[in-house]
Amino acid sequence: MEKLRGFRARLDELDARLLEVLAQRFEVCREVAAHKAEARIPMMQPDRVAEVKQRAVDNGRSRGLAAAFMASLYDLVIAEACRIEDEILEAAGESAE
């Protein structure tokens, strides 16, 4: 049981680090959205989305992670980034009116 507690503690630490990195990533997404609003750049950039997703799949594969898992994970990450950008761009549009 003691060994299991050690594994769980390591997993808890990794989860905390993972969440911190995600929070940092989404903060950069907020900065991107603010820039897009200011520069009047469209929110959706399909080529960039495909590039980010493919890089994640490739990097995951090189680390022994399943391509389907990485694609699904980045579908979620990208969906949240788009939600954040939409929210910020809508607010910017309302304030410009």
N, C-alpha and C positions, 0 to 999 in steps of 0.2 A: 504493500500500500504506500509506503514511503517513496518508493521509486515513481509510482503513479503521480503522487503529489508534486514531485519534481518536474515531471513532464507537463503537468497541468500549469505549473507556475511559468514554465518556459513558453507554453502556448499563450497564456494570459499576457505575458510581456510582448510576444510577437503580435498579438491582436491589438494591443495598445499602440505599438509602433505602426502597424498597418493603418489604423484609424487616423493617426496623426498625419501620415503621408497622404491619405485621402483628403483630409481636411485642408492640407496645404495645396493639394492639386486643385480642389474646388475654389480655393481662394484665388489662385491664378486664373481660373475660369471666370471669376467675378471681375478681375482686372481686364481680361480679354473682352468681356461683354461691355464694360464701360468704354473701352477703346473703340469697339465696334460701333457703339451708340454715338460716340463723339465724331468718329470718322465716317459715319453712315455706311458701314460695311455690313452686308447681309449676314445674318446669324449663321445660317447653314452653309458649310463649306464641304460639300460631299467628298472632294478629293482628299482633304485633310482627314476626314473621318475614316475613310478607307485606309489611308496611310497609317494612322494611329492604331487602328484595329489589327492590320496586318503585322505591324511591328510587334505588337503585344503577343500575337499568336506565335510569331517566329521566336521572340525572346523566351516565351514560355516553353515552347518546344525544346529549345536548347537547354532548358533547365529541367527537362523531364515532365513538364506539365502538358496535359492533353490539349490539343488545339481546340476542341469543342468547348472545353472549360474556359479557356482564355477568351474565345470569341464571345461566349455568354457573359463572362465577367465584364468584358469591355463594352458589350451592348448596354449593360447596366450603368457603367461609368459614363459612357457617352450620353446615354439618356438623361442622367442626372446633370451633366454639364449643359446639355441643351435646355433642360428645365430652368436651370439657374440663369443661363443667358437670356432665355425668353422673358423671364421675370424682370431682369434688369433692363432689357431693351424696351419692354412694355412700359415700365416706369419712366424711362427716359423719354419715350414718345409722348406720354401723358404730360410730363413736365415741359415739353417743348411746345405744347398746344396752348 
